[in-house]
């Protein structure tokens, strides 16, 4: 997740300060999230994802753990 979030931010030509401001958190808190030093609540994950036009799952979860695959595993 750490590299993924940073890569998405950089691909969108945003600084950590800009993302933090859009989300409504401090730059320090955002930087700690991006560096894996702080966890985040689901509402903050949603706000961060909204900045990039994505769903939280696309940023913060491994694709192998999506609902579709979990359903497949439960059925088998």
PDB file with one MODEL, atoms N, CA, C and O in Angstrom:
MODEL        1
ATOM      1  N   UNK A   1       0.825  -1.194   0.000  1.00  0.00           N
ATOM      2  CA  UNK A   1       0.000   0.000   0.000  1.00  0.00           C
ATOM      3  C   UNK A   1       0.862   1.247   0.000  1.00  0.00           C
ATOM      4  O   UNK A   1       0.521   2.231  -0.656  1.00  0.00           O
ATOM      5  N   UNK A   2       1.966   1.225   0.720  1.00  0.00           N
ATOM      6  CA  UNK A   2       2.771   2.420   0.901  1.00  0.00           C
ATOM      7  C   UNK A   2       3.209   2.986  -0.446  1.00  0.00           C
ATOM      8  O   UNK A   2       2.959   4.155  -0.742  1.00  0.00           O
ATOM      9  N   UNK A   3       3.852   2.173  -1.249  1.00  0.00           N
ATOM     10  CA  UNK A   3       4.317   2.648  -2.551  1.00  0.00           C
ATOM     11  C   UNK A   3       3.152   2.987  -3.475  1.00  0.00           C
ATOM     12  O   UNK A   3       3.228   3.932  -4.260  1.00  0.00           O
ATOM     13  N   UNK A   4       2.093   2.224  -3.380  1.00  0.00           N
ATOM     14  CA  UNK A   4       0.938   2.431  -4.252  1.00  0.00           C
ATOM     15  C   UNK A   4       0.330   3.814  -4.042  1.00  0.00           C
ATOM     16  O   UNK A   4       0.046   4.521  -5.009  1.00  0.00           O
ATOM     17  N   UNK A   5       0.128   4.201  -2.784  1.00  0.00           N
ATOM     18  CA  UNK A   5      -0.463   5.498  -2.484  1.00  0.00           C
ATOM     19  C   UNK A   5       0.440   6.627  -2.965  1.00  0.00           C
ATOM     20  O   UNK A   5      -0.035   7.592  -3.563  1.00  0.00           O
ATOM     21  N   UNK A   6       1.724   6.511  -2.711  1.00  0.00           N
ATOM     22  CA  UNK A   6       2.672   7.538  -3.155  1.00  0.00           C
ATOM     23  C   UNK A   6       2.699   7.623  -4.683  1.00  0.00           C
ATOM     24  O   UNK A   6       2.703   8.720  -5.241  1.00  0.00           O
ATOM     25  N   UNK A   7       2.718   6.481  -5.357  1.00  0.00           N
ATOM     26  CA  UNK A   7       2.739   6.466  -6.822  1.00  0.00           C
ATOM     27  C   UNK A   7       1.492   7.127  -7.400  1.00  0.00           C
ATOM     28  O   UNK A   7       1.578   7.901  -8.353  1.00  0.00           O
ATOM     29  N   UNK A   8       0.333   6.821  -6.820  1.00  0.00           N
ATOM     30  CA  UNK A   8      -0.916   7.422  -7.302  1.00  0.00           C
ATOM     31  C   UNK A   8      -0.876   8.934  -7.111  1.00  0.00           C
ATOM     32  O   UNK A   8      -1.279   9.687  -7.997  1.00  0.00           O
ATOM     33  N   UNK A   9      -0.392   9.373  -5.957  1.00  0.00           N
ATOM     34  CA  UNK A   9      -0.294  10.820  -5.691  1.00  0.00           C
ATOM     35  C   UNK A   9       0.623  11.482  -6.711  1.00  0.00           C
ATOM     36  O   UNK A   9       0.282  12.521  -7.278  1.00  0.00           O
ATOM     37  N   UNK A  10       1.778  10.886  -6.942  1.00  0.00           N
ATOM     38  CA  UNK A  10       2.741  11.459  -7.894  1.00  0.00           C
ATOM     39  C   UNK A  10       2.200  11.449  -9.323  1.00  0.00           C
ATOM     40  O   UNK A  10       2.435  12.393 -10.078  1.00  0.00           O
ATOM     41  N   UNK A  11       1.473  10.386  -9.704  1.00  0.00           N
ATOM     42  CA  UNK A  11       0.877  10.317 -11.041  1.00  0.00           C
ATOM     43  C   UNK A  11      -0.156  11.421 -11.248  1.00  0.00           C
ATOM     44  O   UNK A  11      -0.400  11.850 -12.376  1.00  0.00           O
ATOM     45  N   UNK A  12      -0.760  11.876 -10.149  1.00  0.00           N
ATOM     46  CA  UNK A  12      -1.749  12.949 -10.209  1.00  0.00           C
ATOM     47  C   UNK A  12      -1.127  14.328  -9.988  1.00  0.00           C
ATOM     48  O   UNK A  12      -1.834  15.324  -9.840  1.00  0.00           O
ATOM     49  N   UNK A  13       0.203  14.370  -9.968  1.00  0.00           N
ATOM     50  CA  UNK A  13       0.950  15.623  -9.810  1.00  0.00           C
ATOM     51  C   UNK A  13       0.504  16.426  -8.596  1.00  0.00           C
ATOM     52  O   UNK A  13       0.322  17.641  -8.671  1.00  0.00           O
ATOM     53  N   UNK A  14       0.330  15.724  -7.470  1.00  0.00           N
ATOM     54  CA  UNK A  14      -0.056  16.378  -6.230  1.00  0.00           C
ATOM     55  C   UNK A  14       1.032  16.182  -5.184  1.00  0.00           C
ATOM     56  O   UNK A  14       1.714  15.157  -5.163  1.00  0.00           O
ATOM     57  N   UNK A  15       1.182  17.168  -4.328  1.00  0.00           N
ATOM     58  CA  UNK A  15       2.091  17.033  -3.199  1.00  0.00           C
ATOM     59  C   UNK A  15       1.319  16.417  -2.032  1.00  0.00           C
ATOM     60  O   UNK A  15       0.089  16.385  -2.038  1.00  0.00           O
ATOM     61  N   UNK A  16       2.048  15.936  -1.042  1.00  0.00           N
ATOM     62  CA  UNK A  16       1.409  15.410   0.159  1.00  0.00           C
ATOM     63  C   UNK A  16       0.583  16.498   0.831  1.00  0.00           C
ATOM     64  O   UNK A  16      -0.496  16.224   1.356  1.00  0.00           O
ATOM     65  N   UNK A  17       1.079  17.724   0.820  1.00  0.00           N
ATOM     66  CA  UNK A  17       0.351  18.854   1.414  1.00  0.00           C
ATOM     67  C   UNK A  17      -0.974  19.096   0.708  1.00  0.00           C
ATOM     68  O   UNK A  17      -1.991  19.349   1.354  1.00  0.00           O
ATOM     69  N   UNK A  18      -0.961  19.017  -0.618  1.00  0.00           N
ATOM     70  CA  UNK A  18      -2.191  19.239  -1.387  1.00  0.00           C
ATOM     71  C   UNK A  18      -3.235  18.169  -1.092  1.00  0.00           C
ATOM     72  O   UNK A  18      -4.415  18.478  -0.924  1.00  0.00           O
ATOM     73  N   UNK A  19      -2.803  16.911  -1.028  1.00  0.00           N
ATOM     74  CA  UNK A  19      -3.747  15.831  -0.730  1.00  0.00           C
ATOM     75  C   UNK A  19      -4.297  16.012   0.681  1.00  0.00           C
ATOM     76  O   UNK A  19      -5.503  15.893   0.900  1.00  0.00           O
ATOM     77  N   UNK A  20      -3.422  16.297   1.630  1.00  0.00           N
ATOM     78  CA  UNK A  20      -3.849  16.490   3.019  1.00  0.00           C
ATOM     79  C   UNK A  20      -4.884  17.599   3.120  1.00  0.00           C
ATOM     80  O   UNK A  20      -5.880  17.463   3.830  1.00  0.00           O
ATOM     81  N   UNK A  21      -4.649  18.689   2.416  1.00  0.00           N
ATOM     82  CA  UNK A  21      -5.588  19.813   2.454  1.00  0.00           C
ATOM     83  C   UNK A  21      -6.942  19.415   1.880  1.00  0.00           C
ATOM     84  O   UNK A  21      -7.982  19.760   2.441  1.00  0.00           O
ATOM     85  N   UNK A  22      -6.931  18.697   0.772  1.00  0.00           N
ATOM     86  CA  UNK A  22      -8.192  18.259   0.145  1.00  0.00           C
ATOM     87  C   UNK A  22      -8.969  17.292   1.053  1.00  0.00           C
ATOM     88  O   UNK A  22     -10.199  17.288   1.068  1.00  0.00           O
ATOM     89  N   UNK A  23      -8.228  16.482   1.801  1.00  0.00           N
ATOM     90  CA  UNK A  23      -8.852  15.486   2.674  1.00  0.00           C
ATOM     91  C   UNK A  23      -9.303  16.103   3.994  1.00  0.00           C
ATOM     92  O   UNK A  23     -10.249  15.633   4.625  1.00  0.00           O
ATOM     93  N   UNK A  24      -8.603  17.171   4.400  1.00  0.00           N
ATOM     94  CA  UNK A  24      -8.947  17.818   5.663  1.00  0.00           C
ATOM     95  C   UNK A  24      -8.158  17.278   6.845  1.00  0.00           C
ATOM     96  O   UNK A  24      -8.638  17.269   7.978  1.00  0.00           O
ATOM     97  N   UNK A  25      -6.932  16.826   6.562  1.00  0.00           N
ATOM     98  CA  UNK A  25      -6.040  16.346   7.613  1.00  0.00           C
ATOM     99  C   UNK A  25      -4.719  17.097   7.501  1.00  0.00           C
ATOM    100  O   UNK A  25      -4.486  17.801   6.518  1.00  0.00           O
ATOM    101  N   UNK A  26      -3.861  16.953   8.494  1.00  0.00           N
ATOM    102  CA  UNK A  26      -2.569  17.634   8.441  1.00  0.00           C
ATOM    103  C   UNK A  26      -1.630  16.922   7.474  1.00  0.00           C
ATOM    104  O   UNK A  26      -1.793  15.735   7.192  1.00  0.00           O
ATOM    105  N   UNK A  27      -0.651  17.660   6.974  1.00  0.00           N
ATOM    106  CA  UNK A  27       0.344  17.064   6.094  1.00  0.00           C
ATOM    107  C   UNK A  27       1.101  15.965   6.834  1.00  0.00           C
ATOM    108  O   UNK A  27       1.421  14.926   6.258  1.00  0.00           O
ATOM    109  N   UNK A  28       1.385  16.203   8.114  1.00  0.00           N
ATOM    110  CA  UNK A  28       2.097  15.206   8.908  1.00  0.00           C
ATOM    111  C   UNK A  28       1.343  13.894   9.002  1.00  0.00           C
ATOM    112  O   UNK A  28       1.927  12.820   8.858  1.00  0.00           O
ATOM    113  N   UNK A  29       0.036  13.984   9.245  1.00  0.00           N
ATOM    114  CA  UNK A  29      -0.790  12.772   9.338  1.00  0.00           C
ATOM    115  C   UNK A  29      -0.819  12.056   7.991  1.00  0.00           C
ATOM    116  O   UNK A  29      -0.670  10.835   7.930  1.00  0.00           O
ATOM    117  N   UNK A  30      -1.012  12.822   6.901  1.00  0.00           N
ATOM    118  CA  UNK A  30      -1.033  12.190   5.579  1.00  0.00           C
ATOM    119  C   UNK A  30       0.306  11.519   5.283  1.00  0.00           C
ATOM    120  O   UNK A  30       0.339  10.396   4.781  1.00  0.00           O
ATOM    121  N   UNK A  31       1.383  12.187   5.585  1.00  0.00           N
ATOM    122  CA  UNK A  31       2.715  11.618   5.328  1.00  0.00           C
ATOM    123  C   UNK A  31       2.920  10.323   6.102  1.00  0.00           C
ATOM    124  O   UNK A  31       3.508   9.374   5.582  1.00  0.00           O
ATOM    125  N   UNK A  32       2.437  10.279   7.344  1.00  0.00           N
ATOM    126  CA  UNK A  32       2.554   9.053   8.138  1.00  0.00           C
ATOM    127  C   UNK A  32       1.730   7.919   7.523  1.00  0.00           C
ATOM    128  O   UNK A  32       2.153   6.763   7.536  1.00  0.00           O
ATOM    129  N   UNK A  33       0.554   8.253   6.987  1.00  0.00           N
ATOM    130  CA  UNK A  33      -0.265   7.238   6.299  1.00  0.00           C
ATOM    131  C   UNK A  33       0.498   6.715   5.087  1.00  0.00           C
ATOM    132  O   UNK A  33       0.617   5.506   4.886  1.00  0.00           O
ATOM    133  N   UNK A  34       1.011   7.641   4.286  1.00  0.00           N
ATOM    134  CA  UNK A  34       1.702   7.269   3.060  1.00  0.00           C
ATOM    135  C   UNK A  34       2.959   6.445   3.342  1.00  0.00           C
ATOM    136  O   UNK A  34       3.343   5.598   2.535  1.00  0.00           O
ATOM    137  N   UNK A  35       3.598   6.693   4.485  1.00  0.00           N
ATOM    138  CA  UNK A  35       4.819   5.970   4.840  1.00  0.00           C
ATOM    139  C   UNK A  35       4.560   4.743   5.705  1.00  0.00           C
ATOM    140  O   UNK A  35       5.501   4.087   6.153  1.00  0.00           O
ATOM    141  N   UNK A  36       3.291   4.430   5.942  1.00  0.00           N
ATOM    142  CA  UNK A  36       2.945   3.238   6.698  1.00  0.00           C
ATOM    143  C   UNK A  36       3.166   3.342   8.194  1.00  0.00           C
ATOM    144  O   UNK A  36       3.218   2.327   8.888  1.00  0.00           O
ATOM    145  N   UNK A  37       3.296   4.561   8.696  1.00  0.00           N
ATOM    146  CA  UNK A  37       3.543   4.746  10.127  1.00  0.00           C
ATOM    147  C   UNK A  37       2.275   5.007  10.925  1.00  0.00           C
ATOM    148  O   UNK A  37       2.302   4.979  12.155  1.00  0.00           O
ATOM    149  N   UNK A  38       1.174   5.257  10.246  1.00  0.00           N
ATOM    150  CA  UNK A  38      -0.119   5.463  10.909  1.00  0.00           C
ATOM    151  C   UNK A  38      -1.180   4.737  10.115  1.00  0.00           C
ATOM    152  O   UNK A  38      -1.126   4.664   8.888  1.00  0.00           O
ATOM    153  N   UNK A  39      -2.135   4.208  10.829  1.00  0.00           N
ATOM    154  CA  UNK A  39      -3.290   3.621  10.189  1.00  0.00           C
ATOM    155  C   UNK A  39      -4.278   4.723   9.843  1.00  0.00           C
ATOM    156  O   UNK A  39      -4.035   5.895  10.133  1.00  0.00           O
ATOM    157  N   UNK A  40      -5.371   4.357   9.236  1.00  0.00           N
ATOM    158  CA  UNK A  40      -6.374   5.355   8.913  1.00  0.00           C
ATOM    159  C   UNK A  40      -7.756   4.745   9.044  1.00  0.00           C
ATOM    160  O   UNK A  40      -7.941   3.535   8.917  1.00  0.00           O
ATOM    161  N   UNK A  41      -8.713   5.611   9.300  1.00  0.00           N
ATOM    162  CA  UNK A  41     -10.096   5.163   9.414  1.00  0.00           C
ATOM    163  C   UNK A  41     -10.686   5.001   8.012  1.00  0.00           C
ATOM    164  O   UNK A  41     -10.154   5.520   7.031  1.00  0.00           O
ATOM    165  N   UNK A  42     -11.788   4.275   7.946  1.00  0.00           N
ATOM    166  CA  UNK A  42     -12.440   4.102   6.649  1.00  0.00           C
ATOM    167  C   UNK A  42     -12.891   5.439   6.059  1.00  0.00           C
ATOM    168  O   UNK A  42     -12.713   5.655   4.860  1.00  0.00           O
ATOM    169  N   UNK A  43     -13.477   6.357   6.867  1.00  0.00           N
ATOM    170  CA  UNK A  43     -13.867   7.648   6.287  1.00  0.00           C
ATOM    171  C   UNK A  43     -12.685   8.421   5.684  1.00  0.00           C
ATOM    172  O   UNK A  43     -12.839   9.079   4.655  1.00  0.00           O
ATOM    173  N   UNK A  44     -11.528   8.347   6.308  1.00  0.00           N
ATOM    174  CA  UNK A  44     -10.348   9.026   5.745  1.00  0.00           C
ATOM    175  C   UNK A  44      -9.902   8.309   4.472  1.00  0.00           C
ATOM    176  O   UNK A  44      -9.512   8.963   3.504  1.00  0.00           O
ATOM    177  N   UNK A  45      -9.953   6.991   4.457  1.00  0.00           N
ATOM    178  CA  UNK A  45      -9.600   6.234   3.250  1.00  0.00           C
ATOM    179  C   UNK A  45     -10.501   6.626   2.086  1.00  0.00           C
ATOM    180  O   UNK A  45     -10.036   6.762   0.955  1.00  0.00           O
ATOM    181  N   UNK A  46     -11.789   6.807   2.364  1.00  0.00           N
ATOM    182  CA  UNK A  46     -12.741   7.222   1.329  1.00  0.00           C
ATOM    183  C   UNK A  46     -12.384   8.607   0.812  1.00  0.00           C
ATOM    184  O   UNK A  46     -12.402   8.837  -0.397  1.00  0.00           O
ATOM    185  N   UNK A  47     -12.063   9.526   1.703  1.00  0.00           N
ATOM    186  CA  UNK A  47     -11.712  10.896   1.289  1.00  0.00           C
ATOM    187  C   UNK A  47     -10.442  10.912   0.449  1.00  0.00           C
ATOM    188  O   UNK A  47     -10.366  11.622  -0.554  1.00  0.00           O
ATOM    189  N   UNK A  48      -9.446  10.132   0.855  1.00  0.00           N
ATOM    190  CA  UNK A  48      -8.207  10.064   0.071  1.00  0.00           C
ATOM    191  C   UNK A  48      -8.506   9.479  -1.311  1.00  0.00           C
ATOM    192  O   UNK A  48      -8.050  10.011  -2.322  1.00  0.00           O
ATOM    193  N   UNK A  49      -9.258   8.403  -1.355  1.00  0.00           N
ATOM    194  CA  UNK A  49      -9.602   7.781  -2.637  1.00  0.00           C
ATOM    195  C   UNK A  49     -10.362   8.754  -3.529  1.00  0.00           C
ATOM    196  O   UNK A  49     -10.127   8.794  -4.737  1.00  0.00           O
ATOM    197  N   UNK A  50     -11.273   9.543  -2.948  1.00  0.00           N
ATOM    198  CA  UNK A  50     -12.043  10.527  -3.720  1.00  0.00           C
ATOM    199  C   UNK A  50     -11.138  11.555  -4.394  1.00  0.00           C
ATOM    200  O   UNK A  50     -11.412  11.991  -5.513  1.00  0.00           O
ATOM    201  N   UNK A  51     -10.065  11.939  -3.713  1.00  0.00           N
ATOM    202  CA  UNK A  51      -9.123  12.906  -4.296  1.00  0.00           C
ATOM    203  C   UNK A  51      -8.585  12.379  -5.621  1.00  0.00           C
ATOM    204  O   UNK A  51      -8.359  13.146  -6.557  1.00  0.00           O
ATOM    205  N   UNK A  52      -8.382  11.069  -5.694  1.00  0.00           N
ATOM    206  CA  UNK A  52      -7.809  10.456  -6.897  1.00  0.00           C
ATOM    207  C   UNK A  52      -8.853   9.838  -7.817  1.00  0.00           C
ATOM    208  O   UNK A  52      -8.500   9.221  -8.822  1.00  0.00           O
ATOM    209  N   UNK A  53     -10.138   9.997  -7.487  1.00  0.00           N
ATOM    210  CA  UNK A  53     -11.198   9.436  -8.317  1.00  0.00           C
ATOM    211  C   UNK A  53     -11.222   7.922  -8.301  1.00  0.00           C
ATOM    212  O   UNK A  53     -11.559   7.288  -9.301  1.00  0.00           O
ATOM    213  N   UNK A  54     -10.863   7.342  -7.163  1.00  0.00           N
ATOM    214  CA  UNK A  54     -10.819   5.890  -7.044  1.00  0.00           C
ATOM    215  C   UNK A  54     -11.659   5.437  -5.857  1.00  0.00           C
ATOM    216  O   UNK A  54     -12.123   6.251  -5.059  1.00  0.00           O
ATOM    217  N   UNK A  55     -11.846   4.121  -5.753  1.00  0.00           N
ATOM    218  CA  UNK A  55     -12.491   3.519  -4.587  1.00  0.00           C
ATOM    219  C   UNK A  55     -11.387   3.165  -3.590  1.00  0.00           C
ATOM    220  O   UNK A  55     -10.267   2.863  -4.002  1.00  0.00           O
ATOM    221  N   UNK A  56     -11.680   3.197  -2.291  1.00  0.00           N
ATOM    222  CA  UNK A  56     -10.649   2.862  -1.301  1.00  0.00           C
ATOM    223  C   UNK A  56      -9.990   1.510  -1.545  1.00  0.00           C
ATOM    224  O   UNK A  56      -8.784   1.361  -1.348  1.00  0.00           O
ATOM    225  N   UNK A  57     -10.771   0.529  -1.971  1.00  0.00           N
ATOM    226  CA  UNK A  57     -10.219  -0.811  -2.217  1.00  0.00           C
ATOM    227  C   UNK A  57      -9.124  -0.795  -3.277  1.00  0.00           C
ATOM    228  O   UNK A  57      -8.182  -1.585  -3.211  1.00  0.00           O
ATOM    229  N   UNK A  58      -9.244   0.099  -4.249  1.00  0.00           N
ATOM    230  CA  UNK A  58      -8.255   0.169  -5.323  1.00  0.00           C
ATOM    231  C   UNK A  58      -6.901   0.666  -4.820  1.00  0.00           C
ATOM    232  O   UNK A  58      -5.868   0.386  -5.428  1.00  0.00           O
ATOM    233  N   UNK A  59      -6.909   1.393  -3.726  1.00  0.00           N
ATOM    234  CA  UNK A  59      -5.672   1.957  -3.196  1.00  0.00           C
ATOM    235  C   UNK A  59      -5.153   1.165  -2.001  1.00  0.00           C
ATOM    236  O   UNK A  59      -3.962   0.865  -1.922  1.00  0.00           O
ATOM    237  N   UNK A  60      -6.034   0.830  -1.085  1.00  0.00           N
ATOM    238  CA  UNK A  60      -5.606   0.338   0.209  1.00  0.00           C
ATOM    239  C   UNK A  60      -5.665  -1.166   0.399  1.00  0.00           C
ATOM    240  O   UNK A  60      -5.219  -1.665   1.432  1.00  0.00           O
ATOM    241  N   UNK A  61      -6.204  -1.909  -0.569  1.00  0.00           N
ATOM    242  CA  UNK A  61      -6.291  -3.357  -0.421  1.00  0.00           C
ATOM    243  C   UNK A  61      -5.659  -4.048  -1.608  1.00  0.00           C
ATOM    244  O   UNK A  61      -5.692  -3.546  -2.732  1.00  0.00           O
ATOM    245  N   UNK A  62      -5.077  -5.217  -1.342  1.00  0.00           N
ATOM    246  CA  UNK A  62      -4.506  -6.026  -2.401  1.00  0.00           C
ATOM    247  C   UNK A  62      -5.628  -6.533  -3.292  1.00  0.00           C
ATOM    248  O   UNK A  62      -6.691  -6.902  -2.792  1.00  0.00           O
ATOM    249  N   UNK A  63      -5.414  -6.557  -4.587  1.00  0.00           N
ATOM    250  CA  UNK A  63      -6.452  -7.000  -5.504  1.00  0.00           C
ATOM    251  C   UNK A  63      -6.852  -8.458  -5.279  1.00  0.00           C
ATOM    252  O   UNK A  63      -7.972  -8.846  -5.612  1.00  0.00           O
ATOM    253  N   UNK A  64      -5.957  -9.265  -4.721  1.00  0.00           N
ATOM    254  CA  UNK A  64      -6.310 -10.666  -4.510  1.00  0.00           C
ATOM    255  C   UNK A  64      -7.329 -10.840  -3.390  1.00  0.00           C
ATOM    256  O   UNK A  64      -7.867 -11.932  -3.209  1.00  0.00           O
ATOM    257  N   UNK A  65      -7.598  -9.784  -2.643  1.00  0.00           N
ATOM    258  CA  UNK A  65      -8.563  -9.858  -1.555  1.00  0.00           C
ATOM    259  C   UNK A  65      -9.849  -9.098  -1.855  1.00  0.00           C
ATOM    260  O   UNK A  65     -10.531  -8.662  -0.928  1.00  0.00           O
ATOM    261  N   UNK A  66     -10.186  -8.935  -3.100  1.00  0.00           N
ATOM    262  CA  UNK A  66     -11.420  -8.244  -3.447  1.00  0.00           C
ATOM    263  C   UNK A  66     -12.616  -9.115  -3.099  1.00  0.00           C
ATOM    264  O   UNK A  66     -12.475 -10.325  -2.927  1.00  0.00           O
ATOM    265  N   UNK A  67     -13.782  -8.512  -2.997  1.00  0.00           N
ATOM    266  CA  UNK A  67     -14.992  -9.247  -2.642  1.00  0.00           C
ATOM    267  C   UNK A  67     -15.251 -10.409  -3.592  1.00  0.00           C
ATOM    268  O   UNK A  67     -15.656 -11.488  -3.160  1.00  0.00           O
ATOM    269  N   UNK A  68     -15.021 -10.193  -4.881  1.00  0.00           N
ATOM    270  CA  UNK A  68     -15.293 -11.238  -5.863  1.00  0.00           C
ATOM    271  C   UNK A  68     -14.479 -12.492  -5.556  1.00  0.00           C
ATOM    272  O   UNK A  68     -15.018 -13.599  -5.584  1.00  0.00           O
ATOM    273  N   UNK A  69     -13.209 -12.334  -5.269  1.00  0.00           N
ATOM    274  CA  UNK A  69     -12.377 -13.494  -4.983  1.00  0.00           C
ATOM    275  C   UNK A  69     -12.716 -14.123  -3.652  1.00  0.00           C
ATOM    276  O   UNK A  69     -12.633 -15.343  -3.504  1.00  0.00           O
ATOM    277  N   UNK A  70     -13.098 -13.306  -2.674  1.00  0.00           N
ATOM    278  CA  UNK A  70     -13.510 -13.874  -1.391  1.00  0.00           C
ATOM    279  C   UNK A  70     -14.778 -14.714  -1.568  1.00  0.00           C
ATOM    280  O   UNK A  70     -14.906 -15.781  -0.969  1.00  0.00           O
ATOM    281  N   UNK A  71     -15.701 -14.235  -2.382  1.00  0.00           N
ATOM    282  CA  UNK A  71     -16.925 -14.991  -2.648  1.00  0.00           C
ATOM    283  C   UNK A  71     -16.566 -16.305  -3.338  1.00  0.00           C
ATOM    284  O   UNK A  71     -17.090 -17.362  -2.985  1.00  0.00           O
ATOM    285  N   UNK A  72     -15.664 -16.233  -4.330  1.00  0.00           N
ATOM    286  CA  UNK A  72     -15.246 -17.453  -5.025  1.00  0.00           C
ATOM    287  C   UNK A  72     -14.662 -18.463  -4.046  1.00  0.00           C
ATOM    288  O   UNK A  72     -14.956 -19.654  -4.144  1.00  0.00           O
ATOM    289  N   UNK A  73     -13.840 -18.008  -3.105  1.00  0.00           N
ATOM    290  CA  UNK A  73     -13.215 -18.896  -2.145  1.00  0.00           C
ATOM    291  C   UNK A  73     -14.241 -19.506  -1.203  1.00  0.00           C
ATOM    292  O   UNK A  73     -14.108 -20.665  -0.812  1.00  0.00           O
ATOM    293  N   UNK A  74     -15.262 -18.741  -0.835  1.00  0.00           N
ATOM    294  CA  UNK A  74     -16.287 -19.253   0.059  1.00  0.00           C
ATOM    295  C   UNK A  74     -17.148 -20.309  -0.617  1.00  0.00           C
ATOM    296  O   UNK A  74     -17.582 -21.266   0.024  1.00  0.00           O
ATOM    297  N   UNK A  75     -17.394 -20.137  -1.899  1.00  0.00           N
ATOM    298  CA  UNK A  75     -18.246 -21.059  -2.636  1.00  0.00           C
ATOM    299  C   UNK A  75     -17.536 -22.387  -2.843  1.00  0.00           C
ATOM    300  O   UNK A  75     -18.173 -23.440  -2.793  1.00  0.00           O
ATOM    301  N   UNK A  76     -16.235 -22.356  -3.075  1.00  0.00           N
ATOM    302  CA  UNK A  76     -15.465 -23.566  -3.398  1.00  0.00           C
ATOM    303  C   UNK A  76     -15.339 -24.471  -2.212  1.00  0.00           C
ATOM    304  O   UNK A  76     -14.723 -25.533  -2.308  1.00  0.00           O
TER     305      UNK A  76
ENDMDL
END
